[in-house]
Amino acid sequence: MVDNGFNEYTKSGLGAVKIGKYLCKQCNETPEEDRSIWEKIKTEFFNQLGLMLMSRDLSG
C-alpha cells in the first residue's frame, strides 16, 4: 500500500481532522484509515455541551 493523500472531515465550529487514505497496487482499492475517533470526539463534545446546558437550565 502506498500513501494516497487524505480526506478531511469537518464539523462547523468544532474543527477538522485529516484521515489518511491509501492505494493498494495489487487490487487498485483505496482504503481509508479508521475515522471512528473523530465520531467519538464529536459525540462526546455534544454530550458534554448538552449536559452543561441542562445544568444551567436547572440552576437558573
C-alpha positions as CSV (number, residue, x, y, z in Angstrom):
1,M,0.0,0.0,0.0
2,V,1.1,3.5,-0.8
3,D,0.0,6.8,0.8
4,N,-2.5,8.5,-1.4
5,G,-3.2,11.7,0.5
6,F,-6.1,12.3,2.9
7,N,-9.7,13.1,3.3
8,E,-10.7,16.0,5.6
9,Y,-13.7,15.7,7.8
10,T,-15.1,18.8,9.4
11,K,-17.8,19.8,11.9
12,S,-18.7,23.5,11.7
13,G,-17.5,25.3,14.8
14,L,-15.8,22.2,16.2
15,G,-12.8,21.6,13.9
16,A,-11.4,19.3,11.3
17,V,-9.4,16.1,11.1
18,K,-7.4,14.7,8.2
19,I,-7.8,10.9,7.7
20,G,-5.2,9.2,5.6
21,K,-6.1,7.2,2.5
22,Y,-4.0,4.6,0.7
23,L,-3.8,2.9,-2.7
24,C,-3.3,-0.9,-2.9
25,K,-1.3,-1.6,-6.0
26,Q,-2.5,-5.2,-6.2
27,C,-6.2,-4.7,-6.1
28,N,-6.4,-1.0,-7.0
29,E,-8.6,-0.3,-4.0
30,T,-8.3,2.9,-1.9
31,P,-9.0,2.1,1.7
32,E,-9.1,4.8,4.3
33,E,-7.8,4.9,7.9
34,D,-10.4,4.4,10.6
35,R,-12.3,7.6,11.4
36,S,-14.1,6.3,14.5
37,I,-12.0,8.6,16.8
38,W,-13.5,11.6,15.0
39,E,-17.0,10.3,15.5
40,K,-16.3,9.7,19.2
41,I,-14.9,13.2,19.7
42,K,-18.0,14.8,18.1
43,T,-20.3,12.6,20.2
44,E,-18.6,13.3,23.5
45,F,-18.4,17.0,22.8
46,F,-22.1,17.3,22.1
47,N,-23.0,15.1,25.0
48,Q,-21.0,17.4,27.3
49,L,-22.5,20.5,25.8
50,G,-26.0,19.1,26.4
51,L,-25.2,18.3,30.0
52,M,-23.8,21.9,30.5
53,L,-27.0,23.4,29.0
54,M,-29.3,21.2,31.1
55,S,-27.3,22.0,34.3
56,R,-27.6,25.8,33.5
57,D,-31.3,25.5,32.9
58,L,-31.9,23.6,36.2
59,S,-29.9,26.0,38.3
60,G,-31.4,29.2,37.0
